[in-house]
């Protein structure tokens, strides 16, 4: 094999003309110089015997000879290490070509290499069999060299992982026992899991001459996964080469191919995997359609994104706000912690559902999660149902409020029984129930059952024929734990237990996180938009066969040519990988589609090793890699010699000589330098001051400049300056505790309420250390309610019915921790089935409020011993119960706890007319008699008011008295 060869050796005959060129150059002198001299100088030079040389200098002639020789050699095209190949003529030529995704960058060289082998086979009159590893239909029957060229010209890279074993099988069947003289594998340089079997099979086919031709192959880079986290998108990638450090830019593109964000992918020395983060706002990341490695045009360097990768916007609503000092008891604590890595969690800024829910629906979230929300305001229910029917997902969690809600609630998936079911209590024969295996349908299919999860309380569903079909999770006894109902394009999902760890330990488990993640992934990315579901992976719609919508080419470009791609069926919670029938691309329709990417997550590229089959294989480079043409170098040398010759001629003709008498004086040069400096300084000023007219404008006189507040940022604020109307009243109410009552619009009722709260204020100032301010009458439609720990509401059937907005404000007040004391003032209970006018009005008011289950005040409740020890709570009347929020363990008669939680009941209901018993005139005398007349009854009424106020202000601290005996015993007392 020669180390140097010429592509056009006949051109070398031109070197014979070099002597003639030498002779011509020697006889042709340079052009005489023309100089202008004074007359005397011309006369002095007449005596010179030789004006110009008669022939060119030898070195100039040699320079031009080298120029001519370089041009002749460049035209002859010398090549270092030219390719000389010889085939084994003992059988046909068998070619196996990798045409997978990694070959798109150097496909022309691979075609050139295969064509050279086919040319050699044609010269030796050998048939050629050719097979491609990424083609679905293999036809490798040996044929003529011309037919092989046509087949090679029709082939193209495919966006698939090569299947060499399939190609070898097709080649073996086509040869039908004939052993090829030369077997060549044009490899992409990337290893596969079946390489050992493939190389062993090739060795069995070959007659001895077995070659593997591969390019540098080290430039292959592929994206293997993308995860949309809470703050950024994490992208993982792999490369074939592990030598040195490399950096790549990963661009996030929108559906139109515009770059929205980018991240830097950095591979360390010796590493073939790397990760990067693409930071962008939540809304911008949801517009990402695909990821692409800049500068690499392959299907592996592109990663498609669908609805499954986009983050959902999830709104959280709770039945009560809970305590910020005890976050583990808040109903939304575990839900928000579980969803933050997977979704954009938003929470309303007000507890008024009539305000917060419309604001949430305007943002059009993908899902809304309600934790123990029972009764919704009527004006909210219809818009929420319309949002669900257009594609929204509502997820609800049970709790005391939901257990007390009406059974005909349209926003629950099944009909619920009133109340909740307690498991494992002292009065219950059943034990806490564990979870049953998840059914093979629904989003929880395949999720392992956690044996340590137990449920102690749940709401039960009424048995229906389709209950089993709508149950996604159940307890070991068969009762539903999670049920669902489809409402046109949307769905409603109900967890029959609470969202915090009071009814079960499900929120403390990893299953809770995975269950919520799968439910959120089922929701539409853009929220309710009408039409069908999104078809994202993991939904029931995705289980149907999805037709090819857009496919990815080997160059990483999206195309509408679906070709022979078949519809794909994507199992729930599965991420498909490309195959011959399902090449990478988008499957579905314009309304919703799923992405099929080239490589599976966690794929790592490794170099191909041909020796894994145990057979010695000759490894060669692709055509054009080992051969080096000297033509570009020789042409560059000829051009350089031409430029040098031109410079020499210019120098010899005096182009660079300084003419005498033309030099400038020193002062002139100095003036020019100074002028240049001044001009440069002026240009610099112009650059730093683009608007010189404004810079030269003198400031306005002081008298013409108004002394505004903005022009005096450090001016001291005068007393009362900047205050808004009502600020002094707000500051006064913040500084002093006030008792408040609802103004009904009836003067006599409002007067008794005011005088009653004033009498209770005087009594507390005399008996306790609390000194409240004057009572405040409230217009619940517009006044701020957050300043008052308790609001007394005298219910009157003859007063105007409060508006729905006012009732919603009261509902929000109770959700935020406030308490309302409803007093029907008729000695009868509004909750025991009576039908007094005031009681009916109270039922109308409470019909739009999400109230928890209620019970008469138990004997061991904190209210009975907050300040005074009381057995009942009389007012003007005696005998009516005081209704409070039912405790979670109210059905357990052996419990010694005085409260089911650390909060305060959001509402109190009585009919004993507290304000009538507390009312005093200006002289301090009682205004209304008690029924029956009894001074001690009035005293106990005052004591009941003191206990209620202390309970509002101090909470359930008295509940710890049940632990006093145990503490004293432990202290040795």
Number of C-alpha atoms within 10 A of each C-alpha: 9 10 10 14 17 20 13 13 13 10 15 16 10 14 13 9 11 14 11 10 14 15 11 14 20 17 11 12 14 17 11 11 10 8 9 8 9 7 8 8 10 12 10 9 10 10 8 7 7 8 10 11 12 12 14 15 13 11 9 15 19 13 14 19 17 17 20 19 17 22 18 19 22 23 19 21 19 20 18 15 15 20 16 9 9 10 18 18 14 14 18 24 28 28 24 23 26 29 28 26 27 31 26 23 17 15 17 13 16 25 20 15 19 25 18 16 23 25 16 18 22 16 11 14 13 24 21 26 25 28 29 30 24 25 21 14 12 18 17 24 19 20 15 15 23 14 15 23 18 10 13 18 11 8 14 18 22 25 30 27 22 26 23 25 19 17 25 22 16 20 25 18 13 18 17 9 9 14 19 27 20 25 27 25 23 24 26 27 24 20 18 18 8 11 20 17 14 22 23 16 16 23 19 13 22 20 17 18 17 22 19 19 20 22 20 13 18 16 13 22 24 28 30 23 21 21 17 21 19 16 17 16 20 16 22 19 27 26 21 22 22 18 13 10 13 14 11 15 15 25 22 27 21 19 11 7 16 12 16 16 18 20 19 16 22 17 22 15 12 11 17 19 23 16 18 19 20 21 16 16 12 20 13 13 23 20 17 24 22 19 24 25 25 13 10 19 20 27 31 30 26 31 27 26 27 23 25 25 24 26 26 27 24 26 24 20 23 23 27 24 18 20 15 9 8 9 12 14 19 20 27 25 15 21 20 19 11 20 19 16 16 24 23 20 21 17 16 16 9 16 24 22 25 23 17 17 21 15 13 19 18 8 14 20 24 28 31 29 22 21 27 26 23 25 22 18 19 13 13 15 16 13 14 17 18 16 21 27 21 20 28 32 29 28 25 29 23 24 30 25 20 30 24 19 21 15 15 10 16 13 23 20 24 25 17 21 17 16 17 20 14 23 19 14 18 13 12 13 9 12 13 17 20 20 22 18 18 19 17 11 14 20 23 23 15 14 15 10 14 15 10 10 18 19 24 19 23 24 25 20 18 12 13 9 7 9 19 16 13 19 24 23 25 21 19 15 10 13 21 25 22 20 23 22 18 15 18 16 20 27 24 24 24 24 21 28 31 25 29 24 17 19 21 20 18 24 21 15 13 11 17 16 20 15 15 19 18 18 19 25 26 28 31 30 27 20 25 24 20 16 13 15 24 28 27 28 25 23 24 17 19 25 17 15 14 21 18 26 21 21 24 28 23 26 21 23 15 19 12 12 13 17 9 12 19 16 16 20 15 24 15 21 21 9 16 20 15 18 20 19 12 24 26 32 29 26 30 22 15 10 10 20 25 28 28 27 29 28 22 15 15 13 15 16 20 17 16 17 15 23 15 14 17 11 15 14 17 13 15 15 16 22 22 15 13 13 16 13 20 18 19 12 12 21 18 15 17 22 15 13 19 17 11 14 17 12 14 12 14 13 12 15 16 13 11 10 10 9 11 6 6 7 10 9 9 9 9 11 12 12 12 12 12 12 12 12 12 12 12 12 12 11 12 11 12 12 11 9 12 10 10 12 8 9 10 8 8 7 8 8 7 8 7 7 10 8 10 8 10 8 10 9 8 8 9 7 9 7 7 8 7 8 9 8 8 8 10 12 10 12 10 12 16 13 11 15 18 23 23 23 26 21 21 23 13 12 10 10 18 18 14 21 29 25 22 26 27 26 25 26 24 19 19 20 14 11 12 12 8 16 16 16 17 17 20 19 19 18 15 20 16 10 10 13 20 14 16 20 20 26 23 23 22 26 25 22 15 12 14 10 14 13 11 17 18 17 22 23 24 22 27 26 24 27 22 19 20 22 22 22 22 22 26 27 22 20 21 22 24 25 18 9 10 11 14 16 16 23 25 19 20 21 15 13 16 14 16 17 23 25 24 26 19 20 16 17 20 20 13 16 20 25 30 22 19 23 18 14 13 17 15 19 26 29 29 25 25 19 14 21 22 22 23 23 21 19 21 18 16 15 14 14 10 11 12 13 18 22 24 17 14 14 14 20 23 22 20 21 24 27 28 27 26 29 31 26 29 29 23 22 14 10 6 12 10 18 16 17 15 21 15 10 12 11 11 10 20 23 16 19 28 24 22 26 23 23 22 21 21 20 22 22 13 11 17 21 12 18 21 12 13 13 11 10 11 11 12 10 9 9 8 7 7
